[in-house]
């Protein structure tokens, strides 16, 4: 049975939240420089959604990676790239 390393998942989630915050602040700067009018409430929720989305994506990727590494099935642990696909 695979055991998840929770600290690694949370750390990756925090990293994802940092990336989301950076993207949100960049979008906020672009919106301020454009002719688009967007209320402060809408900007706040955009920031919250981007940070939460990136944090969730980071945590999900870390959890799936750990589960994949701990799988006993060698076919599941095999990494597939574009050059290895045979359709």
PDB file of N, CA, C and O in Angstrom:
ATOM      1  N   UNK A   1       0.837  -1.180   0.000  1.00  0.00           N
ATOM      2  CA  UNK A   1       0.000   0.000   0.000  1.00  0.00           C
ATOM      3  C   UNK A   1       0.882   1.243   0.000  1.00  0.00           C
ATOM      4  O   UNK A   1       1.844   1.336   0.762  1.00  0.00           O
ATOM      5  N   UNK A   2       0.550   2.176  -0.845  1.00  0.00           N
ATOM      6  CA  UNK A   2       1.323   3.402  -0.971  1.00  0.00           C
ATOM      7  C   UNK A   2       0.893   4.408   0.080  1.00  0.00           C
ATOM      8  O   UNK A   2      -0.295   4.612   0.328  1.00  0.00           O
ATOM      9  N   UNK A   3       1.868   5.017   0.678  1.00  0.00           N
ATOM     10  CA  UNK A   3       1.583   6.030   1.684  1.00  0.00           C
ATOM     11  C   UNK A   3       2.002   7.391   1.139  1.00  0.00           C
ATOM     12  O   UNK A   3       3.143   7.574   0.716  1.00  0.00           O
ATOM     13  N   UNK A   4       1.085   8.332   1.152  1.00  0.00           N
ATOM     14  CA  UNK A   4       1.376   9.659   0.636  1.00  0.00           C
ATOM     15  C   UNK A   4       2.227  10.444   1.625  1.00  0.00           C
ATOM     16  O   UNK A   4       2.037  10.362   2.838  1.00  0.00           O
ATOM     17  N   UNK A   5       3.157  11.196   1.084  1.00  0.00           N
ATOM     18  CA  UNK A   5       3.960  12.113   1.894  1.00  0.00           C
ATOM     19  C   UNK A   5       3.238  13.461   1.873  1.00  0.00           C
ATOM     20  O   UNK A   5       3.336  14.229   0.915  1.00  0.00           O
ATOM     21  N   UNK A   6       2.517  13.719   2.951  1.00  0.00           N
ATOM     22  CA  UNK A   6       1.660  14.898   3.009  1.00  0.00           C
ATOM     23  C   UNK A   6       2.406  16.210   2.916  1.00  0.00           C
ATOM     24  O   UNK A   6       1.930  17.156   2.288  1.00  0.00           O
ATOM     25  N   UNK A   7       3.566  16.273   3.533  1.00  0.00           N
ATOM     26  CA  UNK A   7       4.337  17.531   3.497  1.00  0.00           C
ATOM     27  C   UNK A   7       4.739  17.885   2.074  1.00  0.00           C
ATOM     28  O   UNK A   7       4.705  19.053   1.687  1.00  0.00           O
ATOM     29  N   UNK A   8       5.115  16.889   1.306  1.00  0.00           N
ATOM     30  CA  UNK A   8       5.494  17.142  -0.084  1.00  0.00           C
ATOM     31  C   UNK A   8       4.299  17.635  -0.893  1.00  0.00           C
ATOM     32  O   UNK A   8       4.438  18.514  -1.743  1.00  0.00           O
ATOM     33  N   UNK A   9       3.136  17.072  -0.629  1.00  0.00           N
ATOM     34  CA  UNK A   9       1.927  17.496  -1.337  1.00  0.00           C
ATOM     35  C   UNK A   9       1.575  18.934  -0.970  1.00  0.00           C
ATOM     36  O   UNK A   9       1.247  19.740  -1.841  1.00  0.00           O
ATOM     37  N   UNK A  10       1.643  19.253   0.325  1.00  0.00           N
ATOM     38  CA  UNK A  10       1.323  20.620   0.769  1.00  0.00           C
ATOM     39  C   UNK A  10       2.357  21.605   0.237  1.00  0.00           C
ATOM     40  O   UNK A  10       2.006  22.709  -0.179  1.00  0.00           O
ATOM     41  N   UNK A  11       3.626  21.213   0.248  1.00  0.00           N
ATOM     42  CA  UNK A  11       4.682  22.094  -0.253  1.00  0.00           C
ATOM     43  C   UNK A  11       4.457  22.400  -1.733  1.00  0.00           C
ATOM     44  O   UNK A  11       4.621  23.540  -2.168  1.00  0.00           O
ATOM     45  N   UNK A  12       4.084  21.390  -2.497  1.00  0.00           N
ATOM     46  CA  UNK A  12       3.804  21.599  -3.917  1.00  0.00           C
ATOM     47  C   UNK A  12       2.551  22.455  -4.101  1.00  0.00           C
ATOM     48  O   UNK A  12       2.476  23.261  -5.029  1.00  0.00           O
ATOM     49  N   UNK A  13       1.574  22.279  -3.220  1.00  0.00           N
ATOM     50  CA  UNK A  13       0.387  23.124  -3.264  1.00  0.00           C
ATOM     51  C   UNK A  13       0.713  24.579  -2.987  1.00  0.00           C
ATOM     52  O   UNK A  13       0.163  25.475  -3.626  1.00  0.00           O
ATOM     53  N   UNK A  14       1.605  24.817  -2.036  1.00  0.00           N
ATOM     54  CA  UNK A  14       2.019  26.194  -1.740  1.00  0.00           C
ATOM     55  C   UNK A  14       2.798  26.793  -2.899  1.00  0.00           C
ATOM     56  O   UNK A  14       2.655  27.977  -3.204  1.00  0.00           O
ATOM     57  N   UNK A  15       3.616  25.980  -3.541  1.00  0.00           N
ATOM     58  CA  UNK A  15       4.332  26.449  -4.723  1.00  0.00           C
ATOM     59  C   UNK A  15       3.346  26.812  -5.828  1.00  0.00           C
ATOM     60  O   UNK A  15       3.494  27.839  -6.491  1.00  0.00           O
ATOM     61  N   UNK A  16       2.337  25.962  -6.019  1.00  0.00           N
ATOM     62  CA  UNK A  16       1.299  26.261  -7.008  1.00  0.00           C
ATOM     63  C   UNK A  16       0.528  27.522  -6.666  1.00  0.00           C
ATOM     64  O   UNK A  16       0.175  28.299  -7.554  1.00  0.00           O
ATOM     65  N   UNK A  17       0.262  27.733  -5.366  1.00  0.00           N
ATOM     66  CA  UNK A  17      -0.425  28.955  -4.947  1.00  0.00           C
ATOM     67  C   UNK A  17       0.421  30.187  -5.247  1.00  0.00           C
ATOM     68  O   UNK A  17      -0.104  31.232  -5.631  1.00  0.00           O
ATOM     69  N   UNK A  18       1.725  30.059  -5.071  1.00  0.00           N
ATOM     70  CA  UNK A  18       2.626  31.168  -5.399  1.00  0.00           C
ATOM     71  C   UNK A  18       2.606  31.498  -6.878  1.00  0.00           C
ATOM     72  O   UNK A  18       2.602  32.668  -7.261  1.00  0.00           O
ATOM     73  N   UNK A  19       2.593  30.467  -7.706  1.00  0.00           N
ATOM     74  CA  UNK A  19       2.509  30.681  -9.153  1.00  0.00           C
ATOM     75  C   UNK A  19       1.161  31.311  -9.508  1.00  0.00           C
ATOM     76  O   UNK A  19       1.093  32.221 -10.333  1.00  0.00           O
ATOM     77  N   UNK A  20       0.096  30.822  -8.881  1.00  0.00           N
ATOM     78  CA  UNK A  20      -1.232  31.389  -9.127  1.00  0.00           C
ATOM     79  C   UNK A  20      -1.312  32.847  -8.718  1.00  0.00           C
ATOM     80  O   UNK A  20      -1.922  33.660  -9.412  1.00  0.00           O
ATOM     81  N   UNK A  21      -0.697  33.182  -7.594  1.00  0.00           N
ATOM     82  CA  UNK A  21      -0.684  34.577  -7.137  1.00  0.00           C
ATOM     83  C   UNK A  21       0.082  35.452  -8.119  1.00  0.00           C
ATOM     84  O   UNK A  21      -0.331  36.574  -8.412  1.00  0.00           O
ATOM     85  N   UNK A  22       1.196  34.939  -8.625  1.00  0.00           N
ATOM     86  CA  UNK A  22       1.975  35.695  -9.609  1.00  0.00           C
ATOM     87  C   UNK A  22       1.165  35.938 -10.878  1.00  0.00           C
ATOM     88  O   UNK A  22       1.149  37.050 -11.406  1.00  0.00           O
ATOM     89  N   UNK A  23       0.499  34.906 -11.362  1.00  0.00           N
ATOM     90  CA  UNK A  23      -0.326  35.051 -12.569  1.00  0.00           C
ATOM     91  C   UNK A  23      -1.472  36.031 -12.314  1.00  0.00           C
ATOM     92  O   UNK A  23      -1.785  36.854 -13.174  1.00  0.00           O
ATOM     93  N   UNK A  24      -2.097  35.947 -11.142  1.00  0.00           N
ATOM     94  CA  UNK A  24      -3.212  36.834 -10.819  1.00  0.00           C
ATOM     95  C   UNK A  24      -2.759  38.288 -10.745  1.00  0.00           C
ATOM     96  O   UNK A  24      -3.447  39.181 -11.241  1.00  0.00           O
ATOM     97  N   UNK A  25      -1.612  38.526 -10.133  1.00  0.00           N
ATOM     98  CA  UNK A  25      -1.110  39.898 -10.046  1.00  0.00           C
ATOM     99  C   UNK A  25      -0.700  40.433 -11.412  1.00  0.00           C
ATOM    100  O   UNK A  25      -0.862  41.621 -11.690  1.00  0.00           O
ATOM    101  N   UNK A  26      -0.166  39.558 -12.266  1.00  0.00           N
ATOM    102  CA  UNK A  26       0.161  39.967 -13.623  1.00  0.00           C
ATOM    103  C   UNK A  26      -1.105  40.339 -14.390  1.00  0.00           C
ATOM    104  O   UNK A  26      -1.139  41.356 -15.083  1.00  0.00           O
ATOM    105  N   UNK A  27      -2.141  39.517 -14.267  1.00  0.00           N
ATOM    106  CA  UNK A  27      -3.409  39.842 -14.931  1.00  0.00           C
ATOM    107  C   UNK A  27      -4.020  41.131 -14.395  1.00  0.00           C
ATOM    108  O   UNK A  27      -4.597  41.919 -15.144  1.00  0.00           O
ATOM    109  N   UNK A  28      -3.885  41.333 -13.093  1.00  0.00           N
ATOM    110  CA  UNK A  28      -4.403  42.559 -12.481  1.00  0.00           C
ATOM    111  C   UNK A  28      -3.695  43.793 -13.050  1.00  0.00           C
ATOM    112  O   UNK A  28      -4.332  44.813 -13.312  1.00  0.00           O
ATOM    113  N   UNK A  29      -2.367  43.694 -13.240  1.00  0.00           N
ATOM    114  CA  UNK A  29      -1.619  44.804 -13.826  1.00  0.00           C
ATOM    115  C   UNK A  29      -2.035  45.041 -15.274  1.00  0.00           C
ATOM    116  O   UNK A  29      -2.143  46.187 -15.709  1.00  0.00           O
ATOM    117  N   UNK A  30      -2.266  43.970 -16.018  1.00  0.00           N
ATOM    118  CA  UNK A  30      -2.701  44.104 -17.408  1.00  0.00           C
ATOM    119  C   UNK A  30      -4.087  44.744 -17.467  1.00  0.00           C
ATOM    120  O   UNK A  30      -4.342  45.595 -18.320  1.00  0.00           O
ATOM    121  N   UNK A  31      -4.972  44.343 -16.573  1.00  0.00           N
ATOM    122  CA  UNK A  31      -6.324  44.909 -16.546  1.00  0.00           C
ATOM    123  C   UNK A  31      -6.281  46.390 -16.210  1.00  0.00           C
ATOM    124  O   UNK A  31      -7.016  47.184 -16.798  1.00  0.00           O
ATOM    125  N   UNK A  32      -5.425  46.766 -15.266  1.00  0.00           N
ATOM    126  CA  UNK A  32      -5.322  48.183 -14.893  1.00  0.00           C
ATOM    127  C   UNK A  32      -4.794  49.046 -16.028  1.00  0.00           C
ATOM    128  O   UNK A  32      -5.162  50.216 -16.138  1.00  0.00           O
ATOM    129  N   UNK A  33      -3.929  48.481 -16.880  1.00  0.00           N
ATOM    130  CA  UNK A  33      -3.361  49.240 -17.992  1.00  0.00           C
ATOM    131  C   UNK A  33      -4.252  49.239 -19.228  1.00  0.00           C
ATOM    132  O   UNK A  33      -4.001  49.989 -20.171  1.00  0.00           O
ATOM    133  N   UNK A  34      -5.278  48.415 -19.234  1.00  0.00           N
ATOM    134  CA  UNK A  34      -6.159  48.339 -20.398  1.00  0.00           C
ATOM    135  C   UNK A  34      -7.377  49.230 -20.189  1.00  0.00           C
ATOM    136  O   UNK A  34      -7.541  49.865 -19.148  1.00  0.00           O
ATOM    137  N   UNK A  35      -8.216  49.254 -21.205  1.00  0.00           N
ATOM    138  CA  UNK A  35      -9.425  50.073 -21.129  1.00  0.00           C
ATOM    139  C   UNK A  35     -10.583  49.323 -20.480  1.00  0.00           C
ATOM    140  O   UNK A  35     -11.670  49.876 -20.315  1.00  0.00           O
ATOM    141  N   UNK A  36     -10.354  48.078 -20.115  1.00  0.00           N
ATOM    142  CA  UNK A  36     -11.397  47.261 -19.501  1.00  0.00           C
ATOM    143  C   UNK A  36     -11.639  47.728 -18.072  1.00  0.00           C
ATOM    144  O   UNK A  36     -10.699  47.950 -17.309  1.00  0.00           O
ATOM    145  N   UNK A  37     -12.905  47.873 -17.723  1.00  0.00           N
ATOM    146  CA  UNK A  37     -13.247  48.243 -16.354  1.00  0.00           C
ATOM    147  C   UNK A  37     -13.697  46.996 -15.612  1.00  0.00           C
ATOM    148  O   UNK A  37     -14.600  46.285 -16.051  1.00  0.00           O
ATOM    149  N   UNK A  38     -13.054  46.744 -14.482  1.00  0.00           N
ATOM    150  CA  UNK A  38     -13.373  45.570 -13.686  1.00  0.00           C
ATOM    151  C   UNK A  38     -13.412  46.004 -12.233  1.00  0.00           C
ATOM    152  O   UNK A  38     -12.478  46.636 -11.739  1.00  0.00           O
ATOM    153  N   UNK A  39     -14.491  45.665 -11.553  1.00  0.00           N
ATOM    154  CA  UNK A  39     -14.657  46.070 -10.170  1.00  0.00           C
ATOM    155  C   UNK A  39     -13.652  45.400  -9.241  1.00  0.00           C
ATOM    156  O   UNK A  39     -13.063  44.374  -9.580  1.00  0.00           O
ATOM    157  N   UNK A  40     -13.466  45.991  -8.070  1.00  0.00           N
ATOM    158  CA  UNK A  40     -12.508  45.430  -7.114  1.00  0.00           C
ATOM    159  C   UNK A  40     -12.970  44.075  -6.587  1.00  0.00           C
ATOM    160  O   UNK A  40     -12.148  43.209  -6.289  1.00  0.00           O
ATOM    161  N   UNK A  41     -14.281  43.892  -6.473  1.00  0.00           N
ATOM    162  CA  UNK A  41     -14.794  42.597  -6.025  1.00  0.00           C
ATOM    163  C   UNK A  41     -14.489  41.519  -7.054  1.00  0.00           C
ATOM    164  O   UNK A  41     -14.086  40.413  -6.694  1.00  0.00           O
ATOM    165  N   UNK A  42     -14.677  41.827  -8.315  1.00  0.00           N
ATOM    166  CA  UNK A  42     -14.369  40.868  -9.379  1.00  0.00           C
ATOM    167  C   UNK A  42     -12.880  40.563  -9.421  1.00  0.00           C
ATOM    168  O   UNK A  42     -12.492  39.414  -9.631  1.00  0.00           O
ATOM    169  N   UNK A  43     -12.040  41.575  -9.223  1.00  0.00           N
ATOM    170  CA  UNK A  43     -10.599  41.348  -9.201  1.00  0.00           C
ATOM    171  C   UNK A  43     -10.200  40.467  -8.025  1.00  0.00           C
ATOM    172  O   UNK A  43      -9.331  39.606  -8.159  1.00  0.00           O
ATOM    173  N   UNK A  44     -10.828  40.678  -6.880  1.00  0.00           N
ATOM    174  CA  UNK A  44     -10.538  39.864  -5.708  1.00  0.00           C
ATOM    175  C   UNK A  44     -10.881  38.405  -5.961  1.00  0.00           C
ATOM    176  O   UNK A  44     -10.082  37.519  -5.654  1.00  0.00           O
ATOM    177  N   UNK A  45     -12.071  38.141  -6.522  1.00  0.00           N
ATOM    178  CA  UNK A  45     -12.473  36.752  -6.766  1.00  0.00           C
ATOM    179  C   UNK A  45     -11.645  36.106  -7.865  1.00  0.00           C
ATOM    180  O   UNK A  45     -11.414  34.897  -7.833  1.00  0.00           O
ATOM    181  N   UNK A  46     -11.196  36.888  -8.833  1.00  0.00           N
ATOM    182  CA  UNK A  46     -10.284  36.367  -9.842  1.00  0.00           C
ATOM    183  C   UNK A  46      -8.983  35.920  -9.177  1.00  0.00           C
ATOM    184  O   UNK A  46      -8.456  34.853  -9.492  1.00  0.00           O
ATOM    185  N   UNK A  47      -8.473  36.728  -8.268  1.00  0.00           N
ATOM    186  CA  UNK A  47      -7.260  36.392  -7.532  1.00  0.00           C
ATOM    187  C   UNK A  47      -7.454  35.121  -6.712  1.00  0.00           C
ATOM    188  O   UNK A  47      -6.606  34.229  -6.736  1.00  0.00           O
ATOM    189  N   UNK A  48      -8.563  35.038  -5.991  1.00  0.00           N
ATOM    190  CA  UNK A  48      -8.846  33.866  -5.155  1.00  0.00           C
ATOM    191  C   UNK A  48      -8.958  32.604  -6.008  1.00  0.00           C
ATOM    192  O   UNK A  48      -8.387  31.570  -5.662  1.00  0.00           O
ATOM    193  N   UNK A  49      -9.686  32.682  -7.114  1.00  0.00           N
ATOM    194  CA  UNK A  49      -9.868  31.512  -7.971  1.00  0.00           C
ATOM    195  C   UNK A  49      -8.570  31.049  -8.612  1.00  0.00           C
ATOM    196  O   UNK A  49      -8.320  29.847  -8.701  1.00  0.00           O
ATOM    197  N   UNK A  50      -7.747  31.978  -9.057  1.00  0.00           N
ATOM    198  CA  UNK A  50      -6.483  31.584  -9.666  1.00  0.00           C
ATOM    199  C   UNK A  50      -5.543  30.954  -8.644  1.00  0.00           C
ATOM    200  O   UNK A  50      -4.915  29.935  -8.931  1.00  0.00           O
ATOM    201  N   UNK A  51      -5.437  31.542  -7.462  1.00  0.00           N
ATOM    202  CA  UNK A  51      -4.563  30.984  -6.429  1.00  0.00           C
ATOM    203  C   UNK A  51      -5.059  29.604  -6.012  1.00  0.00           C
ATOM    204  O   UNK A  51      -4.269  28.666  -5.909  1.00  0.00           O
ATOM    205  N   UNK A  52      -6.355  29.475  -5.773  1.00  0.00           N
ATOM    206  CA  UNK A  52      -6.909  28.172  -5.361  1.00  0.00           C
ATOM    207  C   UNK A  52      -6.765  27.129  -6.462  1.00  0.00           C
ATOM    208  O   UNK A  52      -6.455  25.972  -6.176  1.00  0.00           O
ATOM    209  N   UNK A  53      -6.982  27.512  -7.693  1.00  0.00           N
ATOM    210  CA  UNK A  53      -6.861  26.579  -8.806  1.00  0.00           C
ATOM    211  C   UNK A  53      -5.442  26.072  -8.992  1.00  0.00           C
ATOM    212  O   UNK A  53      -5.224  24.874  -9.173  1.00  0.00           O
ATOM    213  N   UNK A  54      -4.479  26.979  -8.947  1.00  0.00           N
ATOM    214  CA  UNK A  54      -3.090  26.560  -9.094  1.00  0.00           C
ATOM    215  C   UNK A  54      -2.639  25.719  -7.898  1.00  0.00           C
ATOM    216  O   UNK A  54      -1.884  24.763  -8.074  1.00  0.00           O
ATOM    217  N   UNK A  55      -3.084  26.053  -6.696  1.00  0.00           N
ATOM    218  CA  UNK A  55      -2.730  25.270  -5.510  1.00  0.00           C
ATOM    219  C   UNK A  55      -3.308  23.859  -5.612  1.00  0.00           C
ATOM    220  O   UNK A  55      -2.623  22.882  -5.308  1.00  0.00           O
ATOM    221  N   UNK A  56      -4.554  23.755  -6.034  1.00  0.00           N
ATOM    222  CA  UNK A  56      -5.183  22.440  -6.188  1.00  0.00           C
ATOM    223  C   UNK A  56      -4.485  21.621  -7.266  1.00  0.00           C
ATOM    224  O   UNK A  56      -4.270  20.421  -7.095  1.00  0.00           O
ATOM    225  N   UNK A  57      -4.136  22.255  -8.362  1.00  0.00           N
ATOM    226  CA  UNK A  57      -3.439  21.542  -9.439  1.00  0.00           C
ATOM    227  C   UNK A  57      -2.075  21.037  -8.960  1.00  0.00           C
ATOM    228  O   UNK A  57      -1.689  19.909  -9.265  1.00  0.00           O
ATOM    229  N   UNK A  58      -1.359  21.859  -8.223  1.00  0.00           N
ATOM    230  CA  UNK A  58      -0.064  21.431  -7.704  1.00  0.00           C
ATOM    231  C   UNK A  58      -0.186  20.260  -6.749  1.00  0.00           C
ATOM    232  O   UNK A  58       0.600  19.315  -6.816  1.00  0.00           O
ATOM    233  N   UNK A  59      -1.163  20.316  -5.867  1.00  0.00           N
ATOM    234  CA  UNK A  59      -1.366  19.222  -4.918  1.00  0.00           C
ATOM    235  C   UNK A  59      -1.784  17.937  -5.638  1.00  0.00           C
ATOM    236  O   UNK A  59      -1.326  16.849  -5.289  1.00  0.00           O
ATOM    237  N   UNK A  60      -2.638  18.065  -6.627  1.00  0.00           N
ATOM    238  CA  UNK A  60      -3.080  16.883  -7.379  1.00  0.00           C
ATOM    239  C   UNK A  60      -1.921  16.250  -8.136  1.00  0.00           C
ATOM    240  O   UNK A  60      -1.786  15.027  -8.156  1.00  0.00           O
ATOM    241  N   UNK A  61      -1.086  17.072  -8.756  1.00  0.00           N
ATOM    242  CA  UNK A  61       0.060  16.531  -9.482  1.00  0.00           C
ATOM    243  C   UNK A  61       1.026  15.819  -8.546  1.00  0.00           C
ATOM    244  O   UNK A  61       1.540  14.752  -8.883  1.00  0.00           O
ATOM    245  N   UNK A  62       1.279  16.396  -7.375  1.00  0.00           N
ATOM    246  CA  UNK A  62       2.189  15.767  -6.414  1.00  0.00           C
ATOM    247  C   UNK A  62       1.615  14.448  -5.905  1.00  0.00           C
ATOM    248  O   UNK A  62       2.349  13.471  -5.766  1.00  0.00           O
ATOM    249  N   UNK A  63       0.333  14.408  -5.629  1.00  0.00           N
ATOM    250  CA  UNK A  63      -0.291  13.187  -5.128  1.00  0.00           C
ATOM    251  C   UNK A  63      -0.277  12.092  -6.187  1.00  0.00           C
ATOM    252  O   UNK A  63       0.019  10.939  -5.873  1.00  0.00           O
ATOM    253  N   UNK A  64      -0.589  12.425  -7.424  1.00  0.00           N
ATOM    254  CA  UNK A  64      -0.593  11.431  -8.503  1.00  0.00           C
ATOM    255  C   UNK A  64       0.823  10.916  -8.751  1.00  0.00           C
ATOM    256  O   UNK A  64       1.016   9.724  -8.993  1.00  0.00           O
ATOM    257  N   UNK A  65       1.800  11.796  -8.695  1.00  0.00           N
ATOM    258  CA  UNK A  65       3.184  11.376  -8.888  1.00  0.00           C
ATOM    259  C   UNK A  65       3.614  10.390  -7.804  1.00  0.00           C
ATOM    260  O   UNK A  65       4.265   9.387  -8.097  1.00  0.00           O
ATOM    261  N   UNK A  66       3.250  10.673  -6.554  1.00  0.00           N
ATOM    262  CA  UNK A  66       3.594   9.763  -5.464  1.00  0.00           C
ATOM    263  C   UNK A  66       2.885   8.421  -5.624  1.00  0.00           C
ATOM    264  O   UNK A  66       3.488   7.372  -5.399  1.00  0.00           O
ATOM    265  N   UNK A  67       1.628   8.445  -6.007  1.00  0.00           N
ATOM    266  CA  UNK A  67       0.902   7.200  -6.222  1.00  0.00           C
ATOM    267  C   UNK A  67       1.502   6.403  -7.377  1.00  0.00           C
ATOM    268  O   UNK A  67       1.585   5.176  -7.317  1.00  0.00           O
ATOM    269  N   UNK A  68       1.914   7.100  -8.417  1.00  0.00           N
ATOM    270  CA  UNK A  68       2.510   6.438  -9.569  1.00  0.00           C
ATOM    271  C   UNK A  68       3.851   5.815  -9.195  1.00  0.00           C
ATOM    272  O   UNK A  68       4.151   4.704  -9.633  1.00  0.00           O
ATOM    273  N   UNK A  69       4.661   6.504  -8.397  1.00  0.00           N
ATOM    274  CA  UNK A  69       5.957   5.970  -7.976  1.00  0.00           C
ATOM    275  C   UNK A  69       5.796   4.750  -7.080  1.00  0.00           C
ATOM    276  O   UNK A  69       6.640   3.854  -7.108  1.00  0.00           O
ATOM    277  N   UNK A  70       4.738   4.698  -6.290  1.00  0.00           N
ATOM    278  CA  UNK A  70       4.539   3.600  -5.362  1.00  0.00           C
ATOM    279  C   UNK A  70       3.778   2.418  -5.918  1.00  0.00           C
ATOM    280  O   UNK A  70       3.581   1.426  -5.218  1.00  0.00           O
ATOM    281  N   UNK A  71       3.349   2.505  -7.156  1.00  0.00           N
ATOM    282  CA  UNK A  71       2.572   1.417  -7.748  1.00  0.00           C
ATOM    283  C   UNK A  71       3.455   0.205  -8.025  1.00  0.00           C
ATOM    284  O   UNK A  71       4.564   0.359  -8.537  1.00  0.00           O
ATOM    285  N   UNK A  72       2.987  -0.985  -7.700  1.00  0.00           N
ATOM    286  CA  UNK A  72       3.786  -2.181  -7.981  1.00  0.00           C
ATOM    287  C   UNK A  72       3.761  -2.594  -9.453  1.00  0.00           C
ATOM    288  O   UNK A  72       4.605  -3.382  -9.881  1.00  0.00           O
ATOM    289  N   UNK A  73       2.836  -2.091 -10.215  1.00  0.00           N
ATOM    290  CA  UNK A  73       2.713  -2.455 -11.623  1.00  0.00           C
ATOM    291  C   UNK A  73       3.747  -1.685 -12.453  1.00  0.00           C
ATOM    292  O   UNK A  73       3.687  -0.457 -12.500  1.00  0.00           O
ATOM    293  N   UNK A  74       4.684  -2.365 -13.103  1.00  0.00           N
ATOM    294  CA  UNK A  74       5.720  -1.660 -13.854  1.00  0.00           C
ATOM    295  C   UNK A  74       5.168  -0.870 -15.046  1.00  0.00           C
ATOM    296  O   UNK A  74       5.750   0.140 -15.439  1.00  0.00           O
ATOM    297  N   UNK A  75       4.073  -1.314 -15.611  1.00  0.00           N
ATOM    298  CA  UNK A  75       3.490  -0.586 -16.742  1.00  0.00           C
ATOM    299  C   UNK A  75       2.937   0.764 -16.295  1.00  0.00           C
ATOM    300  O   UNK A  75       2.927   1.723 -17.067  1.00  0.00           O
ATOM    301  N   UNK A  76       2.481   0.833 -15.056  1.00  0.00           N
ATOM    302  CA  UNK A  76       1.930   2.086 -14.553  1.00  0.00           C
ATOM    303  C   UNK A  76       3.039   3.086 -14.252  1.00  0.00           C
ATOM    304  O   UNK A  76       2.849   4.293 -14.397  1.00  0.00           O
ATOM    305  N   UNK A  77       4.198   2.581 -13.833  1.00  0.00           N
ATOM    306  CA  UNK A  77       5.313   3.472 -13.496  1.00  0.00           C
ATOM    307  C   UNK A  77       6.084   3.920 -14.724  1.00  0.00           C
ATOM    308  O   UNK A  77       6.886   4.851 -14.642  1.00  0.00           O
ATOM    309  N   UNK A  78       5.856   3.278 -15.855  1.00  0.00           N
ATOM    310  CA  UNK A  78       6.582   3.621 -17.077  1.00  0.00           C
ATOM    311  C   UNK A  78       6.155   5.002 -17.554  1.00  0.00           C
ATOM    312  O   UNK A  78       4.965   5.287 -17.687  1.00  0.00           O
ATOM    313  N   UNK A  79       7.131   5.846 -17.808  1.00  0.00           N
ATOM    314  CA  UNK A  79       6.825   7.187 -18.320  1.00  0.00           C
ATOM    315  C   UNK A  79       6.674   7.106 -19.829  1.00  0.00           C
ATOM    316  O   UNK A  79       7.441   6.430 -20.514  1.00  0.00           O
ATOM    317  N   UNK A  80       5.685   7.800 -20.320  1.00  0.00           N
ATOM    318  CA  UNK A  80       5.431   7.796 -21.758  1.00  0.00           C
ATOM    319  C   UNK A  80       5.639   9.188 -22.309  1.00  0.00           C
ATOM    320  O   UNK A  80       5.126  10.172 -21.777  1.00  0.00           O
ATOM    321  N   UNK A  81       6.386   9.250 -23.363  1.00  0.00           N
ATOM    322  CA  UNK A  81       6.610  10.513 -24.047  1.00  0.00           C
ATOM    323  C   UNK A  81       5.985  10.477 -25.420  1.00  0.00           C
ATOM    324  O   UNK A  81       5.392   9.474 -25.816  1.00  0.00           O
ATOM    325  N   UNK A  82       6.114  11.547 -26.131  1.00  0.00           N
ATOM    326  CA  UNK A  82       5.540  11.593 -27.472  1.00  0.00           C
ATOM    327  C   UNK A  82       6.199  10.592 -28.407  1.00  0.00           C
ATOM    328  O   UNK A  82       5.539  10.009 -29.267  1.00  0.00           O
ATOM    329  N   UNK A  83       7.506  10.395 -28.237  1.00  0.00           N
ATOM    330  CA  UNK A  83       8.204   9.514 -29.161  1.00  0.00           C
ATOM    331  C   UNK A  83       7.896   8.042 -28.903  1.00  0.00           C
ATOM    332  O   UNK A  83       8.134   7.208 -29.777  1.00  0.00           O
ATOM    333  N   UNK A  84       7.371   7.702 -27.723  1.00  0.00           N
ATOM    334  CA  UNK A  84       7.105   6.315 -27.383  1.00  0.00           C
ATOM    335  C   UNK A  84       5.689   5.865 -27.718  1.00  0.00           C
ATOM    336  O   UNK A  84       5.389   4.673 -27.643  1.00  0.00           O
ATOM    337  N   UNK A  85       4.821   6.788 -28.083  1.00  0.00           N
ATOM    338  CA  UNK A  85       3.447   6.416 -28.383  1.00  0.00           C
ATOM    339  C   UNK A  85       3.343   5.744 -29.731  1.00  0.00           C
ATOM    340  O   UNK A  85       3.937   6.184 -30.715  1.00  0.00           O
ATOM    341  N   UNK A  86       2.580   4.678 -29.758  1.00  0.00           N
ATOM    342  CA  UNK A  86       2.347   3.959 -31.011  1.00  0.00           C
ATOM    343  C   UNK A  86       0.846   3.859 -31.213  1.00  0.00           C
ATOM    344  O   UNK A  86       0.188   3.014 -30.607  1.00  0.00           O
ATOM    345  N   UNK A  87       0.305   4.720 -32.066  1.00  0.00           N
ATOM    346  CA  UNK A  87      -1.156   4.713 -32.292  1.00  0.00           C
ATOM    347  C   UNK A  87      -1.526   3.863 -33.451  1.00  0.00           C
ATOM    348  O   UNK A  87      -2.707   3.746 -33.779  1.00  0.00           O
TER     349      UNK A  87
END
